[in-house]
Amino acid sequence: MGWLLFRKATPLKIRINQDADFEGLTNPSIRGKLDILPITQQEHGIIPILDHYTCIIDLLCRARRLEEARNFINKMPCHPDVVGWATFLTSCRVHGDMEIGKWAADSLIELEPQNPATYVLLSSLYAAKGKGNEVAQLRRGMRDKRVKKELGYSWINIKAKCMFSPLMTCQVHF
C-alpha cells in the first residue's frame, strides 16, 4: 500500500518531504522494487537520510539478498549506524551466511566494541556452522575485553500476579 501511494504521489502533484514514511518499503510485495532512493531524489528532491538506507538494507536482508545488501552498503554515501549493522548481522545469522556475517560483526564491533549482543550473534552464527574453535576464540576475546552478557529476565503471570525472574540462575554461557 505504501509503495503504491508513493508511486502515485508525483502524477497527483503531491509533495513528499524528508520525513516520508518508508515503513511501506518492508512490505514483501515490493521486494524487487529497489529504485526508491533515486525516485525520492529525482521526483521529490529528497536527499535520503541514514534511516532510508537502513530501510533498504532491511528490505534486502528480508529478501535473503545478503550479497546485494553488502554491495549496497559499500556504495552508500555514508556508513550504516549500529541499527543498520545489527539488522544486517541478524539477517546473516538467520540465513546462515558466516562470511558476510563476520564482515558485519567486525563493522559493528568497530562502532560498539563493548556491546555483547554482537558477540552473541556472531558466536551463534559460528556455532550453527559447527565452528567450535571460533566460538571459543570469540569467548576468550570477550573475556579479554571484559565484555559481559547480562543475565536474561522474563515476566510471567501466575494467578493475576506478575513475577519477574531470571531466565537462568547459573553462569551465563552462549
C-alpha positions in Angstrom: 0.0 0.0 0.0 2.8 2.5 1.0 4.6 1.7 -2.3 1.6 2.4 -4.4 0.8 5.7 -2.7 4.4 6.7 -3.0 4.5 5.9 -6.8 1.2 7.8 -7.4 2.3 10.9 -5.5 4.2 12.6 -8.4 1.4 12.4 -11.0 -1.0 13.7 -8.5 1.5 16.5 -7.7 1.6 15.5 -4.0 4.9 16.6 -2.5 6.7 14.1 -0.2 9.1 15.6 2.3 12.2 14.4 4.1 10.2 12.7 6.8 8.5 10.4 4.3 7.4 7.2 6.0 9.5 4.4 4.4 7.7 1.7 6.5 5.9 0.6 3.4 9.3 -0.5 1.9 9.4 -3.5 4.2 6.3 -4.9 2.6 7.2 -8.3 1.0 5.1 -7.4 -2.2 7.7 -4.8 -3.2 10.9 -6.7 -2.7 12.1 -6.3 -6.2 11.4 -2.5 -6.4 14.5 -1.0 -5.0 14.6 2.1 -7.2 13.0 4.0 -4.4 16.0 6.2 -3.4 16.7 7.5 -6.9 12.9 8.3 -7.2 13.0 10.3 -4.0 15.9 12.4 -5.3 14.7 12.8 -8.9 11.0 13.3 -8.5 10.7 14.8 -5.0 14.0 16.5 -4.4 14.6 14.5 -1.2 18.1 13.6 -0.2 17.8 10.2 1.5 18.9 10.1 5.2 20.5 7.2 7.0 17.1 5.8 8.1 16.2 5.4 4.4 19.3 3.5 3.7 18.7 1.3 6.7 15.2 0.5 5.3 16.8 -0.7 2.1 19.3 -2.8 4.0 16.5 -4.4 5.9 14.4 -5.0 2.8 17.3 -6.7 1.0 18.0 -8.8 4.1 14.4 -9.9 4.4 14.5 -11.0 0.7 17.7 -13.0 1.5 19.7 -10.9 -0.8 22.7 -10.5 1.6 25.4 -10.1 -1.1 23.3 -7.4 -2.7 22.9 -5.7 0.7 26.7 -5.8 1.2 27.2 -4.2 -2.2 24.5 -1.6 -1.4 26.3 -0.8 1.9 29.6 -0.4 0.1 28.1 2.1 -2.3 26.2 4.1 0.3 27.4 7.7 0.7 27.6 7.2 4.5 28.3 4.3 6.7 25.5 2.4 8.4 24.9 3.1 12.1 24.5 0.5 14.8 20.9 -0.3 13.8 21.9 -0.9 10.1 24.8 -3.1 11.0 22.8 -5.0 13.7 20.0 -5.6 11.2 22.5 -6.9 8.7 24.2 -9.2 11.2 21.0 -10.6 12.5 19.9 -11.5 8.9 23.3 -13.1 8.3 22.7 -15.2 11.4 19.1 -16.1 10.3 20.2 -17.0 6.8 23.5 -18.7 7.9 25.9 -16.6 5.9 29.1 -16.7 8.0 31.4 -14.8 5.7 29.2 -11.8 5.3 28.1 -12.1 9.0 31.8 -11.8 10.1 32.2 -8.7 8.0 29.0 -7.1 9.5 30.1 -8.1 13.0 33.6 -6.6 12.6 32.0 -3.3 11.4 29.6 -3.4 14.4 32.3 -4.2 16.9 34.2 -1.2 15.5 31.2 1.0 16.4 30.4 -0.6 19.7 33.2 -2.8 21.0 31.5 -3.3 24.4 28.1 -4.4 23.1 27.7 -8.1 24.0 24.9 -8.6 21.5 27.3 -8.5 18.6 29.5 -11.2 20.1 26.5 -13.4 21.0 25.1 -13.2 17.4 28.5 -13.9 15.9 29.0 -16.8 18.3 25.6 -18.2 17.5 26.4 -18.0 13.8 29.7 -19.8 14.3 28.1 -22.5 16.5 25.3 -23.1 13.9 28.1 -23.8 11.3 30.0 -26.1 13.7 32.9 -23.7 14.2 33.6 -24.5 17.8 37.2 -23.1 17.7 35.9 -19.8 16.5 33.2 -19.8 19.3 35.9 -20.5 21.9 38.2 -17.8 20.5 35.3 -15.3 20.5 34.6 -16.1 24.1 38.2 -15.6 25.1 38.2 -12.3 23.3 35.1 -11.2 25.2 36.8 -12.1 28.5 40.0 -10.2 27.5 37.9 -7.2 26.6 35.7 -7.6 29.7 32.6 -7.8 27.6 29.8 -9.5 29.6 26.4 -10.6 28.5 23.7 -9.6 31.0 21.5 -12.2 32.6 18.2 -12.5 30.8 14.9 -12.0 32.7 11.3 -12.8 32.0 7.9 -11.6 33.1 5.3 -14.2 33.8 1.7 -14.0 35.2 0.6 -16.5 37.8 -2.9 -16.2 39.1 -3.0 -12.4 38.2 0.3 -11.8 39.9 3.2 -10.6 37.8 6.5 -12.3 38.6 9.9 -11.1 37.4 12.6 -13.8 37.4 15.9 -14.6 35.8 15.8 -17.0 32.9 19.0 -18.7 34.2 20.4 -18.9 37.7 23.8 -20.3 36.7 26.7 -18.7 35.0 25.8 -17.2 31.6 27.0 -19.2 28.6 26.2 -18.8 24.9 
